[in-house]
């Protein structure tokens, strides 16, 4: 079973490395300690949404992009295909189901 913090860390590390940046550079720009950022990238720490936004800002990557990449990776591991559009029939029935889940 995939662990969310591991996938988030992997995506953040991949983005940083593709940019050719060091942990030190990103931690400075994000105003996060080097050790903490390292732990987030290794999936050892659960980062808050504020911290993730700060790291994504330092990487100049929208938070939504990072979360989408994490979602895609999780879906692949789970064997789920996520459509790019809302599937037909998902309209009212899907909204009703989501509403019942929210009421739990």
N, C-alpha and C positions, 0 to 999 in steps of 0.2 A: 504494500500500500504506500503510495507516495506521501511524502511529508511536505507540506506547503512551504515551510521555512527553508527546506533544502532547495526547492525549485526556485524560490525567490532569490536565494543566494547565488545559485548557478546562473540565473539570468543576469543579475547585477554584475557578477564577475565577467561573464561573456561580453557584456556591453563595454565594461571598463577596458578589458583586454583588447577588444576590437578597436578601441580608440587609442590604444597604445599608452594608456595612462597608468600611473602607479597608484597603489592604495593610499600612499601619502598625499598625492595630489588631490584625489577625490575626497579623502577625509578632511583635508584642509578646506576645500571648496564647499563641502556639505556641512562644515562645522560639527563634525562627528569625530570622536577619537579614533585613531588608527586601529587600535586593538578591537574596538567595538565593531567598526566596519569590517574588519577581518573576520570576526565571529559571525556577523550577519552573512557575509559571503560564503562562509563554510557551513552555514545552516545551523549554527550552534546557538544563535540568539533569534528570538522573535522580535522583529522590528515593528515599532508603532507606525501608524499611517503617516504621522508627521515626519518621522525619521525617514521613511521610504520616499516621501515627497521631497525631502531635502537632498537625499542621495540622488534621486532621479533628476532634480534640478541641477545638481553639480555635474551630472553626466549629460545634461542638456537633452534628456529623453523624457517625453511625457509619461506621467505615472500610469496613464491608461495603456500606453504601449507596453510597458514592463508587465503590467497585470495581464494583458492580453497574451503576451508571450508565455507567461506562467500558466495561464489557463489552457493554452494550446498544448503545452507540454504535459500537463496533468491529464487532459483529455486523451492524448495519445497513449499514455501509460494505462489509462482505464479502458482503452479500446472504444472510446466514444468519438463519434464524428459530430463536430459542432458546425452547423450550417452558417453560412455568411448572412443569411436572411432568416426572418421568422418563418418557420414552416407553415404551410397552409393547415388550417384546422387548429393552430395553436392560439388563435385569437381569443375568443371568449372562454373556451374550455381551459386554455392555459392560464388565463387571468384568474379564473375561478379557483383553479388548483393552487396557484400562488397565493391567492387570498386566504384559502383555507390553511395553508402552511404557515402564513404570517400570524394567524389567530391562535396557533398552538402555544 
